[in-house]
Amino acid sequence: MLKNWSLQTKIFVTYSILILLIIAGFVAALAVYASKMVQKEVYTGTERLLQKITEQFDGRVKDMERINVSLLLDENLAKHLYNPASLPDLGVQETRKLANTIFSINGPFSSAYKIVAFNFEHRYALSPQSVDNAEALFQAGLDSIPVFAPLADGDGSFTLLPPHLDNWSQLQVPVFSLSRKIKDTAGKEYGYIEVQQRYSDLARLYEPDPAIDSEFYIFDASGDLFYPRPSVDVSASVSGSAEDAALYKRYVLAGPSGSASVRNSAGEPILLAYRESPLTGHVLAIAQSREQALASVGRLNALIVGAGLLFLLATLLVLHRSSKRLTLPLRTLGSSLKQVTLSNLALNIDHSDKNNELQQLDRLFRKMFSRLQLSIEQLTEAGEREAKAQLVALQSQINPHFIHNTLATIGAAAKHGEQPEKVAEMCRQLSSLLRYTTSSSDFVRVEDEIEYTRNYLILLKYRYEEHFEYEIDIDSELKNIELPRITLQPFVENAMKHAFSSVPPPWHIRIEGRVDGGRWEISVLDDGAGADEAALESLKARIEALFSRDGRSEEELRTGPDSLGIVNTYARLMLLHGESATMKIANAPERGLKVSFGGKIKTGTEDGHVQGDGSRRRAAFDSGHSV
């Protein structure tokens, strides 16, 4: 296909591919770089957001810690807290004063949801807020309340209790709390202080982007889920947050901060960023849909690719115009060359554009054409003489073989005393064959060639009688196809001489001809011994050498022990039908040899005798025996 392209097309396609590769490489590199930068920005933005949320979380815990410490530093409150036995006997007025002290420590804006100082042994719960469920807790005992278990087992330091329902109130509001033991310097325990914050305050730490599906998590130092807490938050169980958190656990405990690409319980790609609280050791994490979080990457890549395509289109338009202008002189020259004939060997080029190259080419071609015209006349005459001489030489090589074999057949019939009528018939057959052989026509119709071959086969039948049978089946469309004289007879003779020499009779030869798809083919089949691969390769070499000469004389090439008729016949077929001539030689599947030759059915002006300039053509003769 490339051979049929014009120079302009080749220049345009070549440089288009080069430009396409350059632009594609640049766009790909830019897209990768931009994607990395956007991803880095997304990661950095998420980490900054996590840092801010961590600071807010730590701020709340510090505020809870401040309240806890302030309660123990208040002298009036500490006097009773370190003497828990005095609290149950206080009057309502004194108890209210202590509650107001706790309220004032909490601050005017009530930063803590509830503050409770309590002692299960002395059965008191001191708080400015409602503790209407305290009596039920005292009856149950400290050990029966799971959320207080870390308090009882702790060493008295601050303990951040996980989200739970407020045990002190019958409203059961979800809270999380910071608690500690009330201990003196000697390590004696006097009770506990619990500072609560609403569970919903944790949700307000993170405000998600409505365009991105995301989840916010808090893990405690041991990796247990702190927020969202399925035990107090039904939506956490329904949404699958707990299942996702179990998958993220091993990532968030890998270091103080970082990010990772993971998959959630539904198999969706997730961008996970996490950061450890330096105050409590809790790890705060944000899990975002990777596809949605990095959606800007896709939009940016689409923008880069679109810009690259526009630039490529503009570049190709410029390249097309440039290649067209560059090859304009050549197209002008080509148009002029199309008008050149043997009677008009001149270039008609318009010199109005002052194209010096075209003017120079015009002068050179004029000189060349004047010499070429004389050479063409000489070569044409020599070629005609050569082609005619070659045809005569090839034809003359057939006659000795034909006459010898035919006379041998008639001599055998006469020697055995056959009926005179039979011998006379054989002589008439021979006469017809000799008349056909000595005809002045170099090329004949298939119908005439079949008749000649049939006469030859009849003579063979006379000789071998019941030991030899033949069939001829030729499509009527082939009757007017032209062939070189004596094309089929060499194949029949070759079968009788070589194919049947080592095979007992009866022998059989079949000649068939078909037309299919604008091509014709005639085959000669025998049921003899066939040919070995070495013989076929030798035949291939001789045919190839016939058309290449291979440094040997023509006499050397056309003499040999075997297949002389096949080589000469194909040479004559090539001279008549040119490159469309084909030949196939192959062993039959069961036994014997099949020789087929054919060509293209000529129409219109293609019915000349010799195609081409009479030069020798190479034969395409492969190991599959197709020539």
C-alpha positions in Angstrom: 0.0 0.0 0.0 2.9 2.4 0.8 4.2 2.0 -2.7 1.1 3.6 -4.1 1.3 6.7 -1.9 2.4 9.9 -3.4 5.4 11.8 -2.1 3.2 14.4 -0.5 1.3 11.7 1.3 4.5 10.0 2.4 6.0 13.2 3.7 2.7 14.2 5.5 2.2 10.7 7.0 5.9 10.4 8.1 6.1 13.8 9.8 2.5 13.4 11.2 3.6 10.2 13.0 6.7 11.9 14.3 4.7 15.0 15.5 2.1 12.7 16.9 4.6 10.8 18.9 6.2 14.0 20.2 2.9 15.6 21.2 1.6 12.3 22.7 4.8 12.0 24.7 4.6 15.6 25.9 0.9 15.3 26.7 1.4 12.0 28.5 4.3 13.5 30.5 2.4 16.7 31.3 -0.7 14.6 32.3 1.4 12.4 34.6 3.1 15.4 36.2 -0.2 17.3 36.6 -1.9 14.2 38.0 0.9 13.8 40.6 0.7 17.5 41.5 -3.1 17.4 41.9 -2.9 14.2 43.9 -0.2 15.7 46.1 -2.4 18.7 46.7 -5.3 16.5 47.6 -3.2 14.5 50.0 -1.7 17.7 51.5 -5.1 19.3 51.8 -6.5 16.2 53.6 -3.5 16.1 55.9 -3.9 19.8 56.8 -7.6 19.2 57.5 -6.7 16.3 59.7 -4.2 18.4 61.6 -6.9 21.0 62.2 -9.4 18.4 63.3 -6.7 16.8 65.6 -6.0 20.2 67.2 -9.8 20.7 67.8 -10.1 17.2 69.3 -7.1 17.8 71.6 -8.5 21.2 72.5 -11.7 19.6 73.7 -9.9 17.0 75.7 -7.7 19.7 77.2 -10.8 21.7 78.2 -12.2 18.6 79.9 -8.8 18.1 81.6 -8.8 21.7 82.8 -12.2 21.3 84.3 -11.1 18.1 86.0 -8.1 19.8 87.6 -10.0 22.9 88.5 -12.4 20.9 90.6 -9.6 19.5 92.7 -8.0 22.9 93.1 -11.1 24.5 94.5 -10.6 24.6 98.3 -14.2 24.5 99.2 -15.0 21.7 96.8 -11.8 19.8 97.5 -12.6 19.9 101.3 -15.7 17.8 100.7 -14.3 15.7 97.9 -11.4 14.5 100.0 -13.9 13.8 102.8 -16.6 11.9 101.0 -18.3 10.9 104.2 -19.4 14.5 104.8 -21.2 14.9 101.5 -24.3 12.7 102.2 -25.0 14.7 105.4 -24.8 18.2 103.7 -28.0 20.1 103.6 -29.7 21.2 100.4 -28.3 24.7 100.6 -24.7 23.5 101.0 -25.1 20.9 98.3 -26.5 23.6 95.9 -23.4 25.8 96.7 -21.1 23.0 95.7 -23.0 22.3 92.5 -22.8 26.0 91.7 -19.1 25.9 92.2 -18.8 23.1 89.7 -21.0 25.0 87.3 -18.8 28.1 87.6 -15.7 26.0 86.9 -17.4 24.7 83.8 -17.7 28.2 82.5 -20.5 30.5 81.3 -20.7 28.8 78.0 -21.0 25.3 79.5 -18.2 23.7 77.5 -18.8 20.4 79.2 -22.1 18.6 78.8 -22.1 17.2 82.3 -19.7 17.2 85.3 -20.2 14.5 88.0 -18.1 13.9 91.2 -19.2 10.6 92.6 -18.3 7.9 95.1 -20.1 4.5 95.0 -19.0 3.6 98.6 -20.6 6.7 100.1 -23.3 6.8 97.5 -23.1 10.4 96.4 -23.1 12.0 92.9 -22.5 15.7 92.9 -23.4 17.6 89.7 -25.0 20.8 88.6 -26.8 18.8 85.9 -29.4 16.0 86.3 -28.3 12.8 87.9 -31.7 11.2 88.4 -30.4 7.7 87.7 -27.6 7.8 90.3 -29.5 5.7 92.8 -29.9 2.9 90.3 -26.2 3.0 89.5 -25.3 2.9 93.2 -27.5 -0.2 93.7 -25.9 -1.9 90.6 -22.4 -1.2 91.8 -19.3 0.2 90.0 -18.2 -3.2 88.7 -21.5 -3.7 86.9 -21.0 -0.6 84.8 -18.6 -1.6 81.9 -17.7 1.9 80.9 -16.3 2.6 84.4 -14.1 -0.5 84.3 -11.0 1.5 83.1 -11.5 3.9 86.1 -11.5 1.2 88.7 -8.4 -0.5 87.2 -6.6 2.7 86.4 -3.7 4.3 88.3 -5.6 7.6 88.9 -4.4 9.4 85.8 -6.8 10.9 83.3 -8.8 8.3 81.3 -10.6 9.1 78.1 -13.7 6.9 78.2 -15.1 5.7 74.8 -18.5 7.0 73.7 -21.4 5.6 75.8 -24.8 6.4 77.0 -25.0 8.9 80.0 -25.5 6.5 82.9 -26.4 9.3 85.3 -29.5 10.4 83.5 -32.5 8.4 82.4 -32.4 10.3 79.1 -29.4 8.1 78.1 -27.8 10.8 75.9 -24.7 9.5 74.0 -21.5 11.1 75.4 -17.8 10.5 75.7 -16.0 11.6 78.9 -12.6 12.3 80.6 -12.4 10.8 84.1 -9.9 10.3 86.9 -9.7 9.1 90.4 -9.7 11.5 93.4 -6.5 10.6 95.3 -4.4 12.3 97.8 -0.6 12.3 97.9 -0.6 9.1 99.9 -2.5 7.4 97.1 -5.7 7.0 99.0 -8.8 7.0 96.8 -11.8 9.2 97.6 -14.0 8.8 94.5 -14.1 9.9 90.8 -14.7 12.9 88.6 -16.2 12.5 85.2 -16.4 15.4 82.6 -18.7 14.5 79.8 -19.0 15.9 76.2 -21.8 15.1 73.8 -21.1 12.3 71.3 -22.5 14.6 68.6 -19.6 17.0 69.2 -17.3 14.4 67.6 -19.3 14.5 64.4 -19.0 18.3 64.3 -15.2 18.0 64.2 -15.3 17.0 60.5 -17.4 18.8 57.9 -17.3 16.7 54.7 -17.3 18.0 51.2 -20.8 17.3 49.8 -19.3 16.4 46.4 -17.1 13.6 47.9 -18.3 10.5 49.8 -16.3 10.3 52.9 -16.2 8.9 56.5 -14.5 10.2 59.6 -13.1 7.8 62.2 -11.3 8.0 65.5 -9.4 4.9 66.8 -8.1 4.6 70.3 -4.5 3.7 71.1 -5.2 0.0 70.9 -6.9 0.3 67.5 -10.5 0.0 68.8 -13.1 2.2 67.0 -13.7 5.2 69.2 -15.9 7.1 66.7 -18.4 6.2 65.2 -19.4 3.9 68.0 -21.9 1.3 66.8 -23.0 0.6 70.5 -24.4 4.2 70.7 -24.8 5.1 67.0 -27.2 2.9 65.1 -26.3 4.7 61.8 -22.7 3.4 62.1 -23.9 -0.2 62.0 -26.2 0.5 59.1 -23.7 2.3 56.9 -21.1 -0.3 57.3 -18.6 2.0 59.0 -17.6 -0.6 61.5 -16.7 -3.1 58.7 -14.7 -0.5 56.9 -12.9 0.6 60.0 -11.8 -3.0 60.6 -10.1 -2.9 57.2 -8.5 0.5 57.9 -7.2 -0.5 61.3 -3.8 -2.0 60.2 -3.1 1.1 58.1 -3.8 3.8 60.7 -1.7 2.0 63.4 1.4 2.0 61.0 2.7 5.4 62.1 1.9 8.7 63.6 0.5 10.1 60.3 0.3 9.3 56.6 -2.0 8.2 53.8 -2.8 5.1 51.8 -4.9 3.9 48.9 -7.1 1.0 50.1 -10.5 -0.6 49.4 -13.5 -0.6 51.6 -15.8 -3.5 52.5 -17.6 -2.9 49.2 -14.4 -3.2 47.2 -14.4 0.5 46.3 -11.0 2.4 46.1 -10.6 4.7 49.1 -8.1 7.4 49.9 -7.3 7.0 53.6 -5.5 9.7 55.5 -4.7 9.5 59.3 -3.1 11.4 62.1 -2.3 10.5 65.7 -3.3 12.8 68.5 -0.1 13.7 70.4 -2.2 14.3 73.6 -4.3 11.1 73.9 -2.7 8.7 71.3 -6.0 8.4 69.5 -5.8 8.2 65.7 -8.1 10.4 63.6 -8.7 9.2 60.0 -10.6 10.4 57.0 -11.7 7.9 54.3 -12.7 9.5 51.0 -13.8 8.0 47.7 -10.7 8.0 45.6 -12.6 8.4 42.4 -14.4 11.5 43.7 -11.5 13.0 45.6 -9.3 12.8 42.5 -12.1 13.8 40.1 -10.2 17.0 39.4 -7.3 14.8 38.1 -9.6 13.4 35.4 -10.9 16.8 34.4 -7.4 18.2 34.3 -6.2 15.3 32.1 -9.1 15.7 29.8 -8.2 19.4 29.5 -4.6 18.6 28.7 -5.5 15.9 26.2 -8.0 18.3 24.5 -5.4 21.0 24.3 -2.9 18.5 22.9 -5.4 17.4 20.2 -6.1 21.0 19.2 -2.4 21.7 19.0 -1.9 18.5 17.0 -4.8 19.4 14.6 -3.3 22.9 14.0 0.2 21.4 13.5 -1.2 18.8 11.0 -3.0 21.6 9.0 0.3 23.5 8.8 2.2 20.4 7.8 -0.4 19.5 5.1 -0.1 22.9 3.6 3.7 22.8 3.8 4.0 19.3 2.2 1.6 20.4 -0.5 3.7 23.4 -1.3 6.9 21.5 -1.1 5.8 18.8 -3.6 4.1 21.2 -6.0 7.1 21.3 -8.4 7.1 17.5 -8.5 3.4 17.3 -9.2 3.9 19.8 -12.0 6.7 17.7 -13.4 4.6 14.5 -13.1 1.7 16.1 -15.0 4.0 17.1 -17.8 5.6 13.6 -17.9 2.1 12.1 -18.4 1.8 13.9 -21.6 5.1 12.5 -22.9 4.7 10.0 -25.8 7.1 8.6 -28.4 5.8 11.2 -30.7 6.1 14.0 -28.2 9.2 13.6 -26.1 9.1 17.0 -24.5 8.1 18.6 -21.2 5.4 21.3 -21.3 6.2 23.1 -18.0 4.9 26.6 -17.1 7.9 28.7 -16.1 5.9 31.6 -14.9 6.7 30.9 -11.3 10.4 31.2 -12.1 11.1 27.8 -10.6 14.8 27.2 -11.6 14.7 23.6 -10.6 11.9 22.9 -13.0 13.6 24.8 -15.8 16.7 22.7 -15.3 14.8 19.5 -15.2 13.0 20.5 -18.5 16.4 21.0 -20.3 17.8 17.8 -19.0 14.7 15.8 -19.9 14.7 17.2 -23.4 18.2 16.0 -24.0 17.5 12.7 -22.4 14.3 12.1 -24.5 16.2 12.7 -27.7 18.6 10.0 -26.9 15.9 7.8 -25.5 13.8 7.8 -28.6 16.7 6.4 -30.7 17.4 3.7 -28.0 13.8 2.7 -27.8 13.6 2.1 -31.6 16.7 0.0 -31.5 15.6 -2.0 -28.4 12.1 -2.6 -29.8 13.4 -4.1 -33.0 16.0 -6.2 -31.1 13.4 -7.4 -28.6 11.0 -8.6 -31.3 13.8 -10.5 -33.0 14.9 -12.1 -29.7 11.3 -13.1 -28.8 10.7 -14.7 -32.2 14.0 -16.6 -32.1 13.4 -17.8 -28.6 10.0 -19.2 -29.5 11.4 -21.0 -32.6 14.2 -22.5 -30.5 11.9 -23.7 -27.8 9.5 -25.3 -30.3 12.3 -27.1 -32.1 13.3 -28.9 -29.0 9.9 -30.6 -28.8 9.9 -32.3 -32.2 12.6 -35.0 -31.7 11.0 -36.3 -28.5 7.5 -36.3 -30.1 8.6 -38.0 -33.3 10.7 -40.7 -31.5 7.9 -41.7 -29.2 5.2 -41.7 -31.8 7.2 -43.8 -34.3 8.1 -46.2 -31.5 4.3 -46.7 -30.9 3.6 -47.4 -34.6 6.7 -49.7 -34.9 5.5 -51.7 -32.0 2.0 -52.1 -33.5 3.5 -53.2 -36.9 6.0 -55.6 -35.4 3.3 -57.6 -33.7 1.4 -58.1 -36.9 -1.6 -56.0 -36.1 -4.4 -55.6 -38.7 -3.4 -53.3 -41.6 -6.4 -51.1 -40.9 -5.1 -50.5 -37.4 -1.7 -49.7 -38.6 -3.2 -47.4 -41.3 -5.3 -45.7 -38.7 -2.2 -45.2 -36.6 -0.3 -43.7 -39.6 -3.2 -41.3 -40.2 -3.0 -40.3 -36.5 0.7 -39.7 -36.9 0.2 -37.7 -40.1 -2.3 -35.5 -38.3 0.2 -35.0 -35.4 3.1 -34.2 -37.8 0.9 -31.7 -39.7 0.0 -30.1 -36.4 3.6 -30.0 -35.3 4.9 -28.4 -38.5 2.1 -25.8 -38.5 3.3 -22.2 -39.0 1.2 -20.9 -36.1 3.1 -20.6 -32.9 0.0 -20.4 -30.7 -3.2 -22.4 -30.9 -6.5 -22.7 -29.2 -7.1 -25.1 -26.4 -9.6 -27.0 -28.5 -6.9 -27.7 -31.2 -4.3 -28.6 -28.5 -6.8 -31.1 -26.9 -7.5 -32.7 -30.3 -3.7 -33.1 -30.9 -3.2 -34.6 -27.5 -6.2 -36.9 -28.0 -4.6 -38.3 -31.2 -1.4 -38.9 -29.2 -3.3 -40.7 -26.4 -5.1 -42.8 -29.0 -1.7 -43.9 -30.4 -0.7 -44.8 -26.8 -3.9 -46.7 -26.3 -3.2 -48.7 -29.5 0.1 -49.6 -28.1 -0.8 -50.6 -24.5 -4.4 -51.6 -25.1 -6.1 -52.6 -21.8 -3.1 -51.6 -19.8 -3.7 -48.0 -20.5 -6.8 -45.7 -20.0 -7.2 -42.0 -20.4 -9.9 -39.3 -19.8 -10.3 -35.8 -21.1 -12.7 -33.4 -19.4 -12.4 -29.8 -20.5 -14.9 -27.0 -19.8 -16.3 -25.4 -23.0 -15.2 -21.9 -21.8 -11.6 -23.0 -22.3 -11.8 -23.9 -26.0 -10.7 -20.5 -27.3 -7.9 -19.9 -24.8 -4.6 -19.5 -26.5 -1.7 -21.9 -25.7 1.8 -22.5 -27.2 1.7 -25.4 -29.6 2.4 -28.8 -28.1 1.8 -27.8 -24.4 0.0 -30.8 -23.1 1.8 -33.6 -25.0 5.1 -33.2 -23.0 3.3 -33.8 -19.7 1.6 -37.0 -21.1 5.0 -38.2 -22.4 6.7 -37.5 -19.1 4.1 -39.6 -17.3 4.6 -42.5 -19.7 8.4 -42.3 -19.4 8.8 -41.7 -15.7 5.6 -42.1 -13.7 4.7 -45.7 -14.9 8.2 -47.1 -15.2 8.0 -48.7 -11.7 4.2 -49.2 -11.4 2.5 -52.2 -12.8 -0.4 -51.6 -15.3 -3.2 -50.7 -15.7 -2.1 -47.0 -16.0 -4.4 -44.1 -16.1 -4.1 -40.5 -17.3 -6.7 -37.8 -16.8 -6.7 -34.3 -18.5 -9.1 -31.8 -17.1 -9.7 -28.0 -17.5 -11.6 -25.5 -15.5 -12.5 -21.8 -15.4 -12.9 -20.1 -12.1 -12.8 -16.4 -11.0 -11.4 -15.0 -14.2 -8.6 -17.6 -14.4 -8.3 -20.9 -16.3 -6.4 -24.0 -15.3 -5.6 -27.3 -17.1 -4.3 -30.3 -15.1 -2.7 -33.6 -16.2 -3.0 -36.3 -13.6 -1.5 -39.8 -13.5 -1.6 -42.7 -11.1 2.1 -43.5 -11.4 4.8 -43.6 -8.8 4.9 -39.8 -8.3 8.1 -37.8 -7.7 10.3 -37.5 -4.7 11.1 -34.1 -3.1 14.7 -34.1 -4.4 13.4 -34.4 -8.0 10.9 -31.6 -7.5 13.6 -29.4 -6.0 15.9 -30.1 -9.0 13.1 -29.1 -11.3 12.6 -25.9 -9.4 16.3 -25.1 -9.7 16.3 -25.7 -13.4 13.3 -23.5 -14.1 14.7 -20.7 -11.9 18.1 -21.0 -13.7 16.3 -20.9 -17.1 15.1 -17.3 -16.4 18.2 -16.1 -14.5 20.8 -18.0 -16.6 22.9 -18.1 -13.4 26.1 -17.7 -15.5 25.5 -20.9 -17.5 24.8 -21.3 -21.1 21.3 -21.9 -22.5 22.4 -25.3 -23.8 23.5 -26.4 -20.3 20.2 -25.3 -18.8 17.9 -27.0 -21.3 19.7 -30.4 -21.2 19.2 -32.9 -18.4 18.0 -36.3 -17.7 14.5 -35.5 -16.6 11.6 -33.0 -17.0 12.9 -31.4 -20.2 9.3 -31.1 -21.6 8.1 -29.5 -18.4 10.8 -26.8 -18.3 10.4 -25.9 -22.0 6.6 -25.9 -21.9 6.6 -23.6 -18.9 9.1 -21.3 -20.7 6.8 -21.0 -23.7 3.8 -20.5 -21.5 5.5 -17.6 -19.8 6.3 -16.0 -23.1 2.6 -16.1 -24.1 0.8 -15.3 -20.8 3.5 -13.3 -19.0 3.4 -12.9 -15.2 -0.2 -14.3 -15.0 1.1 -17.8 -16.0 1.2 -20.3 -13.2 2.3 -23.9 -12.8 1.7 -26.3 -9.9 3.5 -29.7 -9.6 2.6 -31.9 -6.6 2.3 -35.5 -5.7 -1.3 -36.8 -5.6 -2.7 -37.6 -2.1 -2.9 -41.4 -2.8 -0.6 -42.0 -5.7 0.8 -40.3 -8.8 1.6 -36.8 -9.9 -0.5 -33.8 -10.8 0.8 -31.1 -13.1 -1.4 -28.0 -13.5 -0.8 -24.8 -15.4 -3.0 -21.8 -16.1 -3.3 -18.1 -16.4 -5.6 -15.1 -16.4 -8.4 -15.0 -19.0 -7.6 -12.1 -21.3 -10.2 -9.5 -22.4 -10.1 -6.6 -24.8 -6.6 -5.6 -25.8 -5.0 -8.3 -23.7 -5.2 -11.0 -26.4 -1.8 -10.3 -28.0 0.5 -13.3 -28.4 3.4 -12.2 -26.2 3.0 -10.1 -23.1 5.8 -7.9 -21.9 9.1 -7.0 -23.7 10.3 -10.5 -24.3 12.7 -10.5 -21.4 13.1 -13.5 -19.2 10.9 -13.6 -16.1 11.7 -15.2 -12.9 9.4 -18.1 -11.9 7.9 -18.2 -8.4 8.4 -21.9 -7.8 8.1 -22.7 -4.1 8.4 -25.9 -2.2 4.6 -26.3 -2.5 5.4 -26.8 -6.2 3.5 -23.6 -7.4 5.1 -21.7 -10.2 
